[in-house]
């Protein structure tokens, strides 16, 4: 038998790639110990940033020029804008980009806008866009408010056990919906010059357009029931007197102000951030109010700007980037006591969240101890980040004087995650048992996922974490999580991943677990 060479060209190339990657991380680690890469999204982030600035009176021609350049750089050959790489052109995204460019002064006769207009009209134009795009355009008189959902501010009074209370929504949807209660009721209007109007995107003209929400088809069910509920709420909104309206709006504003993070954001993500600022502006909070100032200053951390372009990230991911990098470094041969990974471990421990948050509504007796995705998100730590951080901390070795802190950090994190396990054995991202499917039928919900049910990928990360820590399938949390993952396997053997590119991501999380 001929002995195989120990180092084939493929082995050598792999070793070289690993060394180069390790060197890259040494060069790019921030002095505080973390790593932080760009989080890419789609150009609605930039379009909505422009609309927000215009609505609140923050005109910055140079910043707008750069933002418009970025939007134009993402336009497809067919004139559209898409939601992700190689996606087909998306109507709502394209309409938002088109209007933002016109709002910033671009001519409708320019080649980019001409091509965009052709694409938009070929897809049905304004009547076919998503609800949230219609809300954005209603702010500027480009859509009729009667063609938006009816959600009274008095919803804020619903107790946590009642249907449709705000805590039945996912954390990101909740933080978006609460300020939206003010916006949809107050229906603010910011006038724009005639040159920014988008009447040309109405195939039947403004007067010939049906602004009512589409009626669900089929027999009576949740969708149709909620459609008629929306109609009833509309009638309530037209009543001359709403005795609780003022108190409801004030409670909403208190909720919004309380939920602002230290970095100026809301929930660390763009949607609730922009709607909270719009709601505050609508309620008379001026540019000098501390929450408003902090909110706009926070965008500077999320913005990536050079001499020609500026884009605004939907979120930032330093905790996730750091724990993933640290895991990869140690698993690829970096010593567990290397100063590089010791530094990142200390930074991760500093970022552990010991404050309470909305998640406690469904987990009242659980002590805080998770981690968030971002630099600052005390209210919404997430279980996925926490599991990867714990795995990363388990691998590293600190000086003896710091080892007890590392062990305590791991134990506190595991305790928090155990308390966040849902009834079906799985784990979600931010909440436990957040799975009321009837909420997906409300007209408001077409902007994306509004629930945070358990997912295979998050649960698999928890199982992998438990395995690395020495737990077995004899342990109750592991046994329940294992049964959940097995029950979710597809007929073809794969698993669906919610928080990554789907089946590859899902299966890639399950198999190591």
Secondary structure, DSSP 8 states (H G I E B T S, - for coil): -----SS-HHHHHHHHHHHHHHHHHHHH--TTS---------THHHHHHHHHHHHTT---HHHHHHHHHHHHHT--TTS---SSTT----HHHHHHHHHHHHHTT--TTSHHHHHHHHHHHHTT-GGGS-HHHHHHHHTTTSS-GGGS----GGGGGS-TTSTT-GGGS-HHHHHHHHHHHHHHHH-------GGG--GGG-TTTTTT---S-----SSSSHHHHHHHHHHHHHHHHTSS--TTHHHHHHHHHHHHHHTB-TTS-BTTSHHHHHHHHHHHHHTT--TTSHHHHHHHHHHHHHEEE-SS-EEE-S---HHHHHHHHHHHHHHTT--TT-HHHHHHHHHHHHT-B-S--GGGGS-TT----BB-SSSS-SS--BHHHHHHHHHHHHH----HHHHHHHHHHHHHHHHHHHHT--TTS-B-SS-SSB--GGGGGSGGGGGS---B--BHHHHHHHHHHHHHTT--TTSHHHHHHHHHHHHT--TTS----TTTTHHHHHHHHHHH-
